[in-house]
Amino acid sequence: MVRAGVGTVVSSQSAGALRATLGQTCDRLKSCTSPAADFRTVSGMAVLERIRPDHAPALLAFERENREYFAARVPDRGDAYFAEFDARHRELVEAQEAGELHFHVLVAEGGEVLGRINLVDVDAAAGTAELGYRLAEKATGRGLATRGCGRCAGWPWRSTGSAG
C-alpha cells in the first residue's frame, strides 16, 4: 500500500509483486542520475528530475508562489520553512544521496518548477512507501501529477479513496 497526496490511499499489485517492484524502484531511484521521464504539458515540456542542490531557487519560488493555494488544501508549512529553506533543501539532497528518501521535481522549459513528488518511508521488505506531491495551481488538470506519481512509484496504481 502507498499513501499518496492528501488523504489518498493508493494500492497496487499483490503484496509479493509489490515488494519486488518496490525493491526494483528503490534500486532504480538510487542510481538515477538523469531525468526519470519527460511529460508534454499544454505549453511545452516538463521533465521529472530527482532534486539537486541547483533546484533550490526554483523550488523555493514554486513554494512561495503556491503557498496560499497549498494552504487551502493542506496545513501551511509556516514561515520557518521558508526562512530555513536552503539548509533544509541541502539536508534533503544529502538524505536522498544516502538512499533514505526520493524527492523529485517537475521542471518546465526554462527551469520553472511545476510540482514536486516525494517517496519517503520506503520499506522494500514490507512493500510500502509514503508518496506525497504538490502541483502548482497553474499546472493542474494536465495529468502531470498522475503520470509523475506513477513514474516515481514505479508501478501501476489506482486511487482507492481521497479526502478531496
N, C-alpha and C positions, 0 to 999 in steps of 0.2 A: 504494500500500500504506500502511496505517496500523498502527501498533503501539498496542495498547490494553491497559491494565491491566498485570498482572504476567505477562509471558511470553505474552500473547495476541496473535497476529498477525491483523489484520483486513484483508480485501480488499474491493474494490468493483467498479465498472464498468470498462470498458476504459480504458486509460491516457488517451486523449484526452477521453473523457467525464468521467473523474475529475478531470483537470486543470481542465476548465471548471467542474465542480461545486465543486471546492475553491476556485477563484477567487471564485465567487459566494458561497460560505460565508464566506470571509475578508471580503469586502465587507459581507455581512450582519452579521457579528460586530463589525466595526469601527464600524458605525453603530448598533448595538443599544443602546438606552437603556432599553428596557422588558424585562420578563421574557420569556425565549425561549419558555417553554412552561409550562403547568400540568399537573401529574400528580396523579391521585387516588391517595391512599395508603389503607391499611386504616383509619386513624384520622382521615382528613381530607384535606387538600390539601397538596401540596408544589409549590413554584414553582422553576423553573430560572432563576437570575439570574446575570449577569456579576458578578464580585466588585467590591465597592466598599469604600471605607475603613470604612464603618459595619458591614461584615460581620466585622471583625477579632475582636471579643469572642466572638461565637457560633462563629466558625471555630476560634479557639483552644480553646474549650470542647469542640468536636467532636473536635479532635486529641487533647486530653488524655484525654477520656472513652474514646476508642477506641485509645489508644496500644498497650496490650497486645494487643488484637485485631489491629491492623495489624502489630505486630512479629512476630506468629506467622506472617505471610504474606509480608512484605517487610522489608528491613533497617530497623531503627529509625532515626528521624530524629535521635536524640541529644538530650542536654539543651540544647545550644547553640541548636537550632531553637526550643525553647520560650522560652528566655531572650531571644532576639533576634527573637521573632515579630513584634512591632509594626513594627519597622524593615523586616523582610523583606516584610511584607504591603504596606507603603507602596511599596516598590520594585516589587513585582509589579503593583500597581494602576497605577503610572506606566508600566511596560513595556507593560501592556495598553493604556493610553491612547495609547501610541506605536505600537500595532499589532504589537508584537513577539511577543505570545502572547495566548491567550484562555483565561481561567480562569473557571469557573462554580461556583456552589454550589446545591445543592438545599435549599431553605428550607421548613420546615414552618410550619403556622399557629403564630403566636406567636414566630417568628423563629429557632427552633432549626435549626441546620444538620444535615441528614441525610447529606450527601455533597458531594463536590467532583469536578468533571470538568474536565480541562485539555487544551487543544490547544497544543502547543509545537512548535518547529522546523518551522513551517508553510512549505512551499515550493510555492506555487501553480504555478510553472512545471514542477516535477517531479511534481506531483500527490501530494505526501507530507506527512505530519504525524505527530507523536507524540501519541497520545491516552492519557492516564492518568486513573485515577479511584480514589477511595476512597469507600466507603459505610459508614455506621455499622452496627455489628453488628445493632442492633435494626431496621434498615431493610432488611436483606437479604431476598431471596425475594419481593419485590413487583414486580419488573420495573423498578424505578426506574433502576438502572444501565443496563439495556438501552435503555430509552427515552431516558434522558438522554444517553448516549453517541451514540446515533443522531441525536438532535436537534442536539447540539454539532457533530458531524462534518458534518451537513447532507446526508447521502446514505444510501441503504440499504446496509447492510453485513451481513456474516456472519462468524462466527468461523471461522478456518481452523486453529486449534490453540491449545492452552493448556498452560501449565506447571502448572496446578492452581489 
